[in-house]
């Protein structure tokens, strides 16, 4: 269960940082995460990761997909 929320947090931060507006895939991802019941903590909303694992996932997403968003 914890790993899923680590992943959700990294995905949420990535989509929040890189979405291209309401019609973008990143914005749809934010919506899907919300429908799962995921709610990021205030720290993550302010850019502070909740764990090193979460930060590593985020950095991997940025390196692979950040330029494509």
VOLUM-79834 format. One record per residue: residue number from 1; y negated, z negated, x negated of N, C-alpha, C, O in turn. Coordinates in nm, 4 decimals, always signed. Last residue first. Layout:
BEGIN
ATOM  resi        nY        nZ        nX       caY       caZ       caX        cY        cZ        cX        oY        oZ        oX
ATOM   NUM         Y         Z         X         Y         Z         X         Y         Z         X         Y         Z         X
...
***
This chain:
BEGIN
ATOM  resi        nY        nZ        nX       caY       caZ       caX        cY        cZ        cX        oY        oZ        oX
ATOM    69   -1.7049   +2.2361   -0.6239   -1.7555   +2.1842   -0.4960   -1.8960   +2.2304   -0.4729   -1.9559   +2.1971   -0.3706
ATOM    68   -1.6170   +2.3022   -0.8701   -1.5819   +2.3930   -0.7605   -1.6416   +2.3509   -0.6270   -1.6296   +2.4231   -0.5280
ATOM    67   -1.6715   +2.1028   -1.0471   -1.7511   +2.2244   -1.0604   -1.7276   +2.3221   -0.9453   -1.8071   +2.4137   -0.9241
ATOM    66   -1.4798   +1.9090   -0.9715   -1.6234   +1.8837   -0.9593   -1.7085   +2.0080   -0.9657   -1.8091   +2.0172   -0.8954
ATOM    65   -1.2076   +1.9378   -1.0137   -1.2668   +1.9993   -0.8953   -1.4183   +1.9861   -0.8850   -1.4790   +2.0471   -0.7969
ATOM    64   -1.1261   +1.8214   -1.2586   -1.0538   +1.9357   -1.2027   -1.1305   +2.0103   -1.0962   -1.1209   +2.1327   -1.0874
ATOM    63   -1.3084   +1.6180   -1.3132   -1.2763   +1.7159   -1.4185   -1.2084   +1.8400   -1.3618   -1.2301   +1.9508   -1.4107
ATOM    62   -1.3052   +1.4781   -1.0705   -1.4284   +1.5413   -1.1176   -1.3964   +1.6490   -1.2204   -1.4516   +1.7589   -1.2149
ATOM    61   -1.0383   +1.3849   -1.0671   -1.0885   +1.4728   -0.9607   -1.2139   +1.5473   -1.0052   -1.2271   +1.6670   -0.9799
ATOM    60   -1.0466   +1.2200   -1.2948   -0.9559   +1.3346   -1.2902   -1.0012   +1.4345   -1.1832   -1.0020   +1.5552   -1.2072
ATOM    59   -1.2285   +1.0280   -1.2098   -1.2620   +1.1125   -1.3248   -1.1727   +1.2351   -1.3318   -1.2181   +1.3427   -1.3706
ATOM    58   -1.0777   +0.9130   -0.9981   -1.2072   +0.9776   -0.9730   -1.2423   +1.0740   -1.0872   -1.2812   +1.1882   -1.0627
ATOM    57   -0.8671   +0.8005   -1.1437   -0.8398   +0.9048   -1.0445   -0.9667   +0.9839   -1.0163   -0.9640   +1.1069   -1.0112
ATOM    56   -1.0136   +0.6113   -1.2939   -0.9386   +0.7182   -1.3615   -0.9063   +0.8332   -1.2662   -0.9168   +0.9499   -1.3037
ATOM    55   -1.1107   +0.4408   -1.0931   -1.2052   +0.5171   -1.1753   -1.1354   +0.6330   -1.2447   -1.1917   +0.7421   -1.2538
ATOM    54   -0.8648   +0.3355   -1.0067   -0.9495   +0.4106   -0.9144   -1.0494   +0.4972   -0.9905   -1.0703   +0.6135   -0.9560
ATOM    53   -0.7888   +0.1998   -1.2397   -0.7044   +0.3063   -1.1854   -0.7853   +0.3958   -1.0912   -0.7742   +0.5183   -1.0966
ATOM    52   -0.9821   +0.0025   -1.2590   -0.9769   +0.1059   -1.3623   -0.8961   +0.2260   -1.3127   -0.9312   +0.3406   -1.3408
ATOM    51   -1.1344   -0.0717   -0.9417   -1.0326   -0.0891   -1.0452   -1.0437   +0.0239   -1.1470   -1.1070   +0.1266   -1.1223
ATOM    50   -1.3508   -0.0193   -0.7881   -1.2823   -0.1453   -0.7626   -1.1729   -0.1729   -0.8651   -1.1239   -0.2854   -0.8745
ATOM    49   -1.6566   +0.1109   -0.9211   -1.5162   +0.1250   -0.8845   -1.4507   -0.0115   -0.8737   -1.4899   -0.1066   -0.9412
ATOM    48   -1.9722   +0.1483   -0.7955   -1.8887   +0.0619   -0.8804   -1.7443   +0.0708   -0.8321   -1.7145   +0.0415   -0.7164
ATOM    47   -2.1321   +0.2884   -0.6186   -2.0874   +0.3556   -0.7396   -2.0051   +0.2709   -0.8344   -1.9709   +0.3166   -0.9435
ATOM    46   -2.1879   +0.1780   -0.3784   -2.2967   +0.1777   -0.4761   -2.2547   +0.2360   -0.6109   -2.3321   +0.2335   -0.7066
ATOM    45   -1.9454   +0.1922   -0.2549   -2.0554   +0.2682   -0.1966   -2.1726   +0.2787   -0.2942   -2.2472   +0.3766   -0.2924
ATOM    44   -1.8114   +0.0050   -0.4077   -1.7754   +0.1461   -0.4215   -1.8854   +0.2346   -0.3645   -1.9151   +0.3405   -0.4199
ATOM    43   -1.9410   -0.2278   -0.3101   -1.9433   -0.1922   -0.4519   -1.9139   -0.0452   -0.4738   -1.9837   +0.0219   -0.5498
ATOM    42   -1.8761   -0.2340   -0.0398   -2.0152   -0.2110   -0.0786   -2.0253   -0.1707   -0.2263   -2.1093   -0.0883   -0.2624
ATOM    41   -1.5677   -0.0524   +0.0199   -1.6471   -0.1726   -0.0003   -1.7874   -0.1377   -0.0473   -1.8136   -0.0251   -0.0894
ATOM    40   -1.4861   +0.1969   +0.2628   -1.5126   +0.1565   +0.1241   -1.5946   +0.0280   +0.1203   -1.6793   +0.0037   +0.2063
ATOM    39   -1.2383   +0.2045   +0.4901   -1.3799   +0.1706   +0.4815   -1.4066   +0.1226   +0.3392   -1.3550   +0.0184   +0.2988
ATOM    38   -0.9928   +0.3813   +0.6646   -1.0448   +0.3418   +0.5331   -1.1950   +0.3177   +0.5412   -1.2695   +0.4009   +0.5931
ATOM    37   -0.8893   +0.4772   +0.8931   -0.9318   +0.3377   +0.8948   -0.9871   +0.2913   +0.7625   -1.0247   +0.1749   +0.7482
ATOM    36   -0.8443   +0.7390   +0.9090   -0.7291   +0.6572   +0.8676   -0.7617   +0.5088   +0.8744   -0.6727   +0.4245   +0.8630
ATOM    35   -1.0982   +0.8342   +0.9646   -1.0004   +0.8286   +1.0744   -0.8755   +0.7495   +1.0373   -0.8074   +0.6977   +1.1258
ATOM    34   -1.2090   +0.8294   +0.7076   -1.2598   +0.7387   +0.8099   -1.1599   +0.7240   +0.9243   -1.1393   +0.6138   +0.9752
ATOM    33   -1.0721   +1.0400   +0.5935   -1.0537   +0.9046   +0.5405   -1.1009   +0.8008   +0.6415   -1.0381   +0.6961   +0.6579
ATOM    32   -1.1791   +1.2488   +0.7461   -1.0356   +1.2172   +0.7543   -1.0070   +1.0771   +0.7030   -0.9274   +1.0038   +0.7616
ATOM    31   -1.4466   +1.2448   +0.6608   -1.4131   +1.2218   +0.8009   -1.2662   +1.1822   +0.8167   -1.2342   +1.0913   +0.8932
ATOM    30   -1.4182   +1.3121   +0.3923   -1.4788   +1.1832   +0.4288   -1.4431   +1.1472   +0.5733   -1.4129   +1.0316   +0.6033
ATOM    29   -1.3148   +1.5718   +0.4276   -1.2323   +1.4684   +0.3653   -1.2873   +1.3289   +0.3981   -1.2103   +1.2378   +0.4284
ATOM    28   -1.5363   +1.7007   +0.5305   -1.4171   +1.6868   +0.6153   -1.3239   +1.5795   +0.5600   -1.2616   +1.5053   +0.6359
ATOM    27   -1.6926   +1.6932   +0.3017   -1.7375   +1.6202   +0.4198   -1.6211   +1.5995   +0.5171   -1.6091   +1.4936   +0.5786
ATOM    26   -1.5446   +1.8624   +0.1363   -1.5675   +1.7238   +0.0985   -1.6103   +1.6385   +0.2162   -1.5682   +1.5235   +0.2284
ATOM    25   -1.5657   +2.1071   +0.2658   -1.4346   +2.0408   +0.2595   -1.4497   +1.8944   +0.2231   -1.3754   +1.8103   +0.2736
ATOM    24   -1.8683   +2.1341   +0.4681   -1.7899   +2.1436   +0.3446   -1.6551   +2.0724   +0.3561   -1.6341   +1.9891   +0.4443
ATOM    23   -2.0513   +2.1108   +0.6678   -1.9462   +2.2117   +0.6867   -1.8538   +2.2226   +0.5650   -1.7695   +2.3121   +0.5601
ATOM    22   -2.2351   +1.9166   +0.5839   -2.1453   +1.8883   +0.6949   -2.0357   +1.9912   +0.7161   -1.9344   +1.9592   +0.7784
ATOM    21   -2.2401   +1.9281   +0.2174   -2.2973   +1.9307   +0.3517   -2.1912   +1.9182   +0.4587   -2.0721   +1.9101   +0.4290
ATOM    20   -2.0663   +1.9270   -0.0017   -2.1719   +2.0268   +0.0072   -2.2330   +2.0376   +0.1460   -2.2735   +2.1462   +0.1874
ATOM    19   -1.9728   +1.6399   -0.1956   -1.9626   +1.7246   -0.0763   -2.0853   +1.8156   -0.0666   -2.1928   +1.7838   -0.1173
ATOM    18   -1.9772   +1.4705   -0.4207   -1.9708   +1.6153   -0.4406   -1.9638   +1.6994   -0.3139   -1.9500   +1.8213   -0.3237
ATOM    17   -1.9868   +1.1983   -0.3555   -2.0702   +1.2498   -0.4649   -2.0809   +1.4016   -0.4655   -2.1834   +1.4560   -0.5066
ATOM    16   -1.8019   +1.1763   -0.1488   -1.9401   +1.1321   -0.1264   -2.0337   +1.1905   -0.2320   -2.1468   +1.2279   -0.2012
ATOM    15   -1.5701   +1.2633   -0.2768   -1.6240   +1.3412   -0.1646   -1.7692   +1.3034   -0.1372   -1.8508   +1.3900   -0.1056
ATOM    14   -1.5451   +1.0551   -0.4698   -1.5574   +1.1948   -0.5104   -1.6209   +1.2776   -0.3992   -1.7147   +1.3535   -0.4238
ATOM    13   -1.5172   +0.8301   -0.3043   -1.6301   +0.8380   -0.3980   -1.6533   +0.9820   -0.4408   -1.7677   +1.0270   -0.4477
ATOM    12   -1.2786   +0.9007   -0.1669   -1.4025   +0.8758   -0.0935   -1.5236   +0.8913   -0.1849   -1.6212   +0.9571   -0.1487
ATOM    11   -1.0938   +0.9178   -0.3774   -1.1237   +1.0361   -0.2965   -1.2559   +1.0199   -0.2221   -1.3357   +1.1134   -0.2148
ATOM    10   -1.0975   +0.6491   -0.4596   -1.1371   +0.7550   -0.5528   -1.1734   +0.8826   -0.4778   -1.2722   +0.9483   -0.5106
ATOM     9   -1.0038   +0.5264   -0.2224   -1.1341   +0.4923   -0.2787   -1.1853   +0.5994   -0.3732   -1.3025   +0.6367   -0.3680
ATOM     8   -0.7503   +0.6426   -0.1942   -0.8520   +0.6636   -0.0913   -0.9916   +0.6339   -0.1455   -1.0864   +0.7074   -0.1178
ATOM     7   -0.6251   +0.5357   -0.4256   -0.6445   +0.6796   -0.4092   -0.7535   +0.7086   -0.3071   -0.8406   +0.7919   -0.3323
ATOM     6   -0.6275   +0.2673   -0.3565   -0.6885   +0.3101   -0.4830   -0.7212   +0.4594   -0.4741   -0.8304   +0.5029   -0.5104
ATOM     5   -0.4804   +0.2779   -0.1250   -0.6212   +0.2455   -0.1140   -0.6969   +0.2731   -0.2433   -0.8171   +0.2994   -0.2404
ATOM     4   -0.2313   +0.3423   -0.2325   -0.2931   +0.4322   -0.1359   -0.4432   +0.4038   -0.1267   -0.5236   +0.4969   -0.1212
ATOM     3   -0.1744   +0.1194   -0.3876   -0.1990   +0.2482   -0.4525   -0.2674   +0.3464   -0.3585   -0.3521   +0.4250   -0.4012
ATOM     2   -0.1258   -0.0787   -0.1928   -0.2430   -0.0858   -0.2790   -0.2765   +0.0470   -0.3440   -0.3936   +0.0836   -0.3547
ATOM     1   +0.1194   +0.0000   -0.0827   +0.0000   +0.0000   +0.0000   -0.1251   +0.0000   -0.0866   -0.2207   +0.0715   -0.0568
***
